Amino acid sequence: MSVEEPGRRFSDLVHRLGGGPEVGWLYAALAAAWAEPHRVYHGTGHLRECLAELDGAPADGADRSTVEAALWFHDAVYDPKARDNEERSADWAARSILAA
């Protein structure tokens, strides 16, 4: 992850996307989800690696804030037995970013 503290990075992202100032609850929920003990691959280390790749990628092309939000929320809902993790994660993002 960047040198920036992850909570601050997430807060800055939500603000860029139009969310309000109260994002601590959302960051806490996401951090807890990513740290769930049953995660083997899609854990906090994987998220850090994804954000580091984004930080090192060329800035042209995609809307970096949208891509970063997708990284924070991809498989944020992770039930190894479920087949709808991505859909539930996307729904969580859509419901919560602007509600923050």
C-alpha positions in Angstrom: 0.0 0.0 0.0 1.2 3.5 -0.5 3.1 5.3 2.3 -0.2 6.9 3.1 -2.1 5.4 6.0 -4.8 3.1 4.5 -7.7 4.7 6.3 -6.8 8.1 5.1 -6.3 6.8 1.6 -9.7 5.3 1.6 -11.3 8.4 3.1 -9.7 10.5 0.3 -11.0 8.1 -2.3 -14.6 8.2 -1.0 -14.4 12.0 -0.9 -13.2 12.1 -4.6 -16.2 9.9 -5.5 -18.7 12.2 -3.8 -19.1 10.6 -0.4 -19.4 12.6 2.7 -17.0 13.2 5.6 -18.1 10.2 7.7 -16.2 7.3 6.2 -14.6 5.8 9.3 -17.5 3.3 9.7 -17.1 2.1 6.1 -13.3 1.8 6.3 -13.6 -0.1 9.6 -16.2 -2.5 8.0 -14.0 -3.0 4.9 -10.8 -3.5 6.9 -12.6 -6.1 9.1 -13.9 -7.9 6.0 -10.5 -8.1 4.4 -9.0 -9.4 7.7 -11.4 -12.3 8.1 -9.5 -15.4 9.2 -11.0 -17.7 6.6 -9.5 -15.7 3.7 -6.5 -17.5 2.1 -5.8 -15.4 -1.0 -8.2 -12.4 -0.9 -6.9 -11.0 2.3 -5.3 -7.7 3.4 -2.0 -8.6 1.7 -3.7 -9.1 -1.6 -5.5 -5.7 -1.3 -2.1 -4.0 -0.6 -0.6 -5.7 -3.6 -3.5 -4.5 -5.9 -3.2 -0.9 -4.6 0.5 -1.0 -5.1 0.0 -2.1 -8.7 -2.4 0.8 -9.2 0.1 3.2 -7.7 2.7 2.0 -10.2 0.4 2.0 -13.3 0.5 4.8 -15.9 -2.1 7.5 -15.1 -3.6 7.7 -18.6 -6.8 6.0 -19.5 -9.1 4.7 -16.8 -10.7 6.8 -14.1 -8.2 5.9 -11.3 -10.7 6.6 -8.5 -13.2 4.2 -10.0 -10.5 1.6 -10.4 -9.3 2.1 -6.9 -12.8 1.7 -5.5 -13.2 -1.5 -7.5 -10.0 -2.8 -5.9 -11.1 -1.9 -2.3 -14.4 -3.7 -2.8 -13.5 -6.6 -5.1 -14.4 -9.7 -3.1 -14.9 -7.6 0.0 -17.7 -10.0 0.6 -16.0 -13.4 0.6 -17.7 -16.6 1.4 -15.7 -19.5 -0.1 -18.9 -21.5 -0.7 -20.8 -18.7 -2.4 -20.9 -18.0 -6.1 -22.1 -14.4 -5.8 -19.2 -12.8 -3.8 -18.5 -10.3 -6.6 -22.1 -9.3 -7.0 -22.6 -8.8 -3.3 -19.3 -6.9 -3.1 -20.4 -4.6 -5.9 -23.7 -4.0 -4.2 -22.0 -3.1 -1.0 -19.8 -0.6 -2.8 -22.8 1.0 -4.6 -24.9 1.2 -1.4 -22.1 2.5 0.8 -19.7 4.9 -1.0 -22.3 7.7 -1.5 -23.9 7.0 1.9 -20.6 7.6 3.6 
